[in-house]
Amino acid sequence: MKPADSSVPLHPLLAERWSPRALDPHAELTDKQFTALFEAARWAPSWGNTQPARYIAGRRGDETFEKLHGTLSRGNRGWAGDASALVLGVARLTNEDGEALPYGEYGLGLATENLVLQAVGEGLVAHQMAGFDRQAARDAFGVPADHEPMVVIAVGAPGDAEQLPDRLREKEAAPRSRVPLAEFVFSGSWQEPTF
């Protein structure tokens, strides 16, 4: 594991969250773990309680997993097949009256972070991917036009980085980094650092 190098202590769920590609190809999620991912997502905050997040989820070996795996970019397809589950995150874009639903993508992001943190709490890891074919996902699952496929999440148990190709193994071993707080939080005016 690679805990965050933070300026103050963080809750372990946050400090331990990262996105490895090395996953245990034999690990399976229990029914309780699988369900808990989506309960966590379901209870995320959303604008006006509109709850715009939708998910399509499959476990390794089932048809949904295979269809999701087939939508991934070549680089992601190489390692994500070892995940215990693949999940497509979809944002609802309109309400029941066909009007634009504000903050749908933001709501999906909040729900997905809840899902990811629940995975960490279960001793699992999750890797979110933009590298997939949205249209292929839409076609494979009949996603309606007023919903947008946004992300695929690989969930599983940590694996052995030695199983990865050299380029990915180097990424796996690299230290985690973020911009410093001085470039991230401002007070008074834009780019006047708070910390």
Secondary structure, DSSP 8 states (H G I E B T S, - for coil): ------SS---HHHHT----S-B-TT----HHHHHHHHHHHHTS--GGG---EEEEEEETTSHHHHHHHHHB-HHHHHHHTT-SEEEEEEEE-B-TTS-B-TTHHHHHHHHHHHHHHHHHHTT-EEEEE--B-HHHHHHHHT--TTEEEEEEEEEE-B--GGGS-HHHHHHHHS------GGGT-BSSSTT-B--
